[in-house]
Amino acid sequence: MKSFASCLLGMMIVLSLSAFPVEAEEDNYPEVMIILDASGSMWAKMESVTRIEAARSVLQEIVPSLPGEVKVGLTAYGHRWKGRCDDIEIVIPAGTDNRGILLEKVMNLWPRGKTPIADSVSLVVDELKGRENETSIILVSDGIENCHPAPCALVEELKQTGIKFILHVVGFAVTGEEEKQLSCLARAGGGIYYTAGNAAELLSVFKSMQQELVQKVEYEKAVTSRKKVKSGLGKLRVTFPDPGKERRTLELIRIVRKTDDKTIKTVEWPAPDTIHPLPSGEYQVVLGYANTNFQPPSEIAPVDVTIEGGETTELALGMLIFNVAETLGKIPADSVTLRSSNGKFVLHTPGRGNSAHFFTPKPLPPATYSFEYANEKIKPERAMPASGLKIEPGTETVLTLDSGFQMKKSDQSITGYDIVGGDQETVLQVRRRWDNTYPLWQAFPLGPGTYDVLVYLKGMDEPLAVGGFELRKGEIVDFDAGL
């Protein structure tokens, strides 16, 4: 078996190392919580002094001389009542450093009770919830658990919660059977089990531990000092779901510096995941979408981003995918528009005689959008067959256009027609060209609902109410006006 001096020295080296995360900050110095056995058996003598007196003496000498950066907490059990398993007290909480009060409390500990080890560990771990740094718990006990039926199993459950702690156990003048349980606790807590002999050995080891802690604190100061100097460069990461190269529609990303409104970087046909190193500062990201016939891309309102040195800022776009019925694929529109409900983002895609990009996938900033189309012969200026399209970061939203309206050809001189909704609001007005009937007989996307049709005939001042229809999802109504 290892000597207590060499083992505990090794333990303190592990403790000091485990308390230093790789990404060190100024307050990431070692944090230790000591759980001290103050049960009735601590009155037993070790040579000329009792076990509790030995513990008091060592702590009185060592605690004041520890580096000021080391946080020391104290928990005790069995020191207030006899025969009670709930006699547990967090004297000094983890992460604090009330050393004067700690030593005063140690001197006033009066062993008298039982040994509720498992519940003591549980109480301490519960106090560590939400802490970023890992806390090393050192349990010093001269006996085994006599309150909880399965202490090792409880510690294993605590480790599985994800709370950041390591449990090291020091057996203080214990027997072989007691060592078996205490070493089990250390294994369950991810730590190491050690044995102790007498007071002189304990003091010697704590002095060695003190020197090691001094060295580790000085090293941490140097590391922290170096890490205070951060790079002035940060990174912008722009991501969106991959629609496949043959369906790409985001033609460019422009990164604009807000201080002088200067475009400092342009990325053409960006991949679904790109990273852009940038100096710290405020920027705007402008998205440009492809158009037909060699026309410049359509840009929408910029997205504001802040870049900080040494950090990555992510702009995660969502993707709008179109699922359009074949009949509606040749929509008779001069343009289509996606408009966010807050009015900030408006993506206008002109046709110019070519509707190739009307229904291509669109990476968009997160918001709720409507889909609209417009034509000089469609009144009001735009028709809205879909709304409430919620775009979320990194996800695809599908817009299905599978319901619509088509007027059956007539020999009568029809000049146009209106589609009126159940609330008497005109949702679609179609008028023919002066030289032909386009687009009277075309199919138009229309949302499900109940509608009336008003037809305009040449030479008549008032429209004819020719009837109504109910439009269900997935239907294209071929309407016969009976003319």
N, C-alpha and C positions, 0 to 999 in steps of 0.2 A: 504493500500500500504506500502511496506517496506520503512524504512528510508533510505536515500541515504548513510549514513555512514555504516550501517550494510550490505546493499546490495552490495555496491562497495567493501567492505572488503571481502565479500563472493566471489565476482567476481574475485578479485585478487588471492584468494586462489585457485580457479578453474584454473585461468590463469597459476599460477606458477606450479600447478600439471600437467596440460595438456601439458606444455612445456617440461616435463621430460619423455622421452620414457623409457620403462622398461629396455632395454639394453642401459644403460647410457654410454657415453663416455665423454672425457674431455671437449669437446666443446658443449655438449648438455644442456646448461643452458637456462633459459627462454628467449624467443625472442618475443618482442611485437612491433606492428606497431600501432601508434596512428594516426587516421584520425581526424584532427581538423577542425571544421566549422569556416571559416573566411569570411562568407557571410556578407552582409550589416547589417543584424539584430543583429550581435554580438556587435554593438555599443549601444544596449539597456542597460539601467542601472539595476544593481542588488544592491539594497541599495545604497551605496555611490560610487560604481565603475561600469564600464561597464563590460559586460560579457567577452570581449576579454582581458581586463585588469586583471580580475580575473584569467583567464586561464594562461596568461603570468606569473603572480605572483606565482601561484602554481607550474608551471613547472620550473621556475627559482629556486625555493627552493628545490624541490623534485629531479629533474633529476640529479644534481651533487652528491647527497648523496645516490643514488641507488648503490647496489653492482656492482663492476666493471665487474662481469661476466654476468650481465643482458644486453642483446642487445636491444637497443631502436631505432626505426625508426619513421619518421614523414612524414605525407602527409597532405597537406592543399588544400582547395578549396575556390574559391570566393575571393581571396586576391589580384588579379592583375587587373581585368577589371570588368566593370559593364555589366550586361546583357548577359554574355557569359557562355554557358554550358560546354565549354571545358577548363575553367579556373581551372585546376587541376595540382598539382605539387607534385611529390615525392621528398620532401626536403632531407630526409635522408633515404636511402634504407633499407629494412628489413635485419636483420642479421649483420648490421654494428653498430658502436658505436662512431660516431663523435659528442660527446655531446656538445663540445664548439660551433661548427658550428650550431648544433640543436638549442641551446638557442639563439644564435645570430639571426637565422632565425625567431624564435618565436617572438622576440622583434620587428622584422621588418615586421611582418604580419599586413596588413592594410585592414581590412574588407571593402568590397565594392560591391561584386557581388552576384551571384545566389547560389543555393544549389544543385549541381549535385552529390547527394549521391551515386546513383547506379553506375555511371561511375567511381567515385572515388574508390569504392570497386573493381570494375572490373579491373581498372588499377593496383591496389595493388596486387590482386590475380594473374594477369598475370605475375607479377614479381616474384611470388613464384613458378613458374613451375619448376619441377625437384628437389625441395628441399626435403630432407628426413624428416626434423623435421616439426612439426605442428606449424604454426605461429598464435598467438592470435591477432586479429585486434580489436582495441577499437575505435569505432566511437563516437565522442562527437559532438552532434548537437543541436542547439536551434530551429530547424524548420524541416519541412518536405521537401521531394524531390519536386523540381519544374522544373526538366528538363526531366526526364525519365518517360514514361507513366506507366510502370509496374516494379518498383524497386524490389518488393518482388520476382516476377517471375524470374528476372535476377539473383538475389542472389541464388535462388534455382537451376538455371541452372549451376552457378559457382560451387556449392557444388557437383553437379553430375559429374563434370569433373574429380574428384579424386585428385585435388590439395589440399594439406593439410593446411587447415585454419579453424579457428572458428571466427565468427563475434559476438562481444558483442557491445551493443548499450547503450549509456548514453543520456537520454533526458535532456537537459539543459534548465530549465524554460520553459517547453512546455505545451501546452493545451491538453485537452482530445482527440481531433481529431488528433493532431500531435502524441500523444502517441500511438494511434492505429496503425499508419503506422510504426513508429519507432520500436515498439514491434514486428510487423510483420517481419521486416528486421532481427531482432535478431533471431527469430524462424527459418526463412529461412536459416540463416547462422549457425545454430546449436549452438547458444550462448544464452545469457541472456540479458533481457532488464532491465535497471535501470533508476531511476529519480534522478535529482540533485536539490538542493534548492538554496544555496548561496555560496559565496566565502569561508567563514569560515568553512562551512561544507565540502566543497571540499578539503580544505587543511588538515583538520583533517583526512579525509579518506585516503588521499594519504600518510600521515605519518603512519597510521596503515598498509597500503599496503607495505610501505617501510620495516617495521619490519618483516612482513610476508615473504617478498622476501629474507631478510637477513637469516632467518631461513631455507628457502628452499634451498638457495645457499649452506649454510653450510652442510645441509643434502646431497645435490648432490655431494659436494666435498668428503664426507665420502664414499658415494656409489661408486663414480668413483675411488677413491683410492683403494677400495676393489676389484673392477673389473679389475684393471690393472694387477693383478696376475692371469694369465691364467693357466689352467691345461697343463702339458706337453704332455698329451695324446690327440690325435685326433682320427678320425674314418675313415676307408675306407669302402665305401659301393659299393658292386658289384651287378649289376642288369642285367637281360636279360629277354626277353619275355618267358613266361612259355609254353613249348611245351607239357606238360603232362608227368607224371612220366614214363609211358611206352615207351616214346620216348626220354628220356634223354640221352645225349651223352657227356656232360661235366663231366669227371670223377673226376677232381681235380682242385683246385686252390692252387698255391704255392706263398707265399709272401716272397720275398727275400730282405734282407737289403743290400743296395748298398755299404755301407762302407766296409763290409767284405765279401760280396757275400754269406751270410749265410741265409738259409731258416729258417725263424722264425715261420712260421705257414703254415700248410697244411690242406686244407679242402677237404674231399672226398665227391663226389656226392653232390655238393653244391646246395642249393635251389635257385630259381630265384632271391631272394633278401636277401643278407646277409650283416651283418655289423661286422667290425673287428676293435676293439680298438688297436691303435698302438702309440708308442712314436713318437714325431715329428721327421721328417727326410725324406730321399729319399729312395724309395722302387721300386722294380720291381714286377709286377704281372705276373706269368707264368700260362698259361692255358693248361691243359692236357685233351686230348680227347680219349674216349674209343676205344679199338681195340678188335679183336676176339681172341679166342684160348688162353686166359689168358696172352696175350702179354701186356707189359707195355704201358701206354697211350702215344699218340703222342703229343709232346709239340711244341708250336710255340714260336716265338721270344717274349720276355717279353714286357709288357707295363709299361712305367715309370710313377710313381705317386709321388706326394709330399704331406706329411701329416703335418699339422700345428696344434698346440695345441688348443683345444677348438673348432675345426672346423671339418666338415665332407667333405671328398673328394669322389666324386662319379665316378666310372668307369662303364659307361653304355654300354653294349654290344648290338649288333643287332643279329638277328637270321636268318640263311639261312635254308629255308624249301625246300625239294626236292619233285617235282611232276614228277614221272617217269612212262612212258608208260610200261605196263606189259611186252611187248616184249623186252624192253631194260633193264629190271630189273636185268637180269642175265648177266650183262656186262662182256665180256671176258677180264678182266684186272687183272693184278697182284696188282694194286694199283690205287687209285684216289688221286688227289691233288687239293687243293684250294690255289691259289697264288694271293697275293695282287699285284696291278699294280705297286706299288712302290718297290716291292721286299722284303719288310720287313717281312710280315707274310706268312709263307708257312706251310700249314697243310697237311701232308702226311699220308694217311690212307692205310696201307698195307692190302691185302686180306688174304694171307697165306691159300688159299683154301676155304676161307669163306668171302663172300662179305656182311655180315650182317650190317656192319657199313659204307658201302659206301654211303648210302643215308639217314642216320639218321640226324635229325636236328642239326645244328652246331651254337652255340653261338660264335660270332666272334667280334674282335675289329673293329670299324668303318673303312672302306676302300672300295676300289673297287677291286673285285676279278675276276679271271677266274677259270673255272672248267676244269680239265685235267684228262686223264686216260692213263695208260701205261701197256705194256705187252712185254715180251721178243720177241714175234712174231709180235708186232705192231711197225712199224717204220714210221716216226722218233720216238725218245724215248718216246714222249708223243703226244696224240691227244687232241685238244682243241675244244670241241663242243659248249662251251658257254664262253662268256667274258662280261665285263662291268656290273658285278653283284655288285650293290651299296648297301653296308651294312651301315645302319644308326642306331644311338643309340636308343634302346628301340622299334625298329620296326622289322617286319618280312619281309624278301625278299624271293620270291618264284622263284626257278629255275625249269623251266619246260623242261624236256628232253622227247620230244614226236616225234622227227623226227630222222630217221636213215637209215642205209643201211644194206642189207643182200644179200649175193651172193647165187644164186640158185645152188643146188648141181649139179655136172657134172661128167660124166664118164671119162672125159679126165683127164690126169695126171697134174692137176693144182697145181703149187707149191706156188703160191701167186698172189696178185694183188695190184695195186696202185689206189688210188682215187685222181684225180688231179682237183684242182679248176680252176675257170675261169681265174685267174691270172697266171696259169701254175705252181702254187705252189702245191706240193704234200702234201695233208692234212692227208692222211691215207695210210700206207703200211702194208699189212698183209702177213705173211709167215706161211706156215704149219710147224708142227713139223716133225722131221726126221722119226718118226715111225707111225704117223697117220695124218689125215687131219685137226686136231684142230689147230687154230680156224677159218678155212676158211669159214665155213657155219654159223657162229654166226652173230647175229645182233649187229651192232655198232652204238652208238649215233653219229649223224652228224648234223651240223647246216644247216639250209635252204640255198640253193644256186644252182648253175649249175656246174655239174661235168662231167669229162671224166673218163673212166675205162680202165686201162691197165692190161692185164692178162699175167702171166708168166706160160709157159708150160714146162714140163720136156723135156730136150734135145734141147731147143731153147735158143739162146743167147740174143735175143731181145724180148721185150714184144709185145703182140698183142693189138692194139687199137680196142676194141670190141664195142665202142659206148659210148654214154653219157646219162645223165638223169638230170632232174630238180627236186630238192627236196623242197617241201613246208612244212611249219610248220604243225606238226601233222601227217605227212606221214612217213611210213616205206617203203622204196623202196625195193621190192623183185626183184633183178636184174638177168635176164637171159642172160648169155654171149653168148648163141647160140653154145655152145661147147658140 
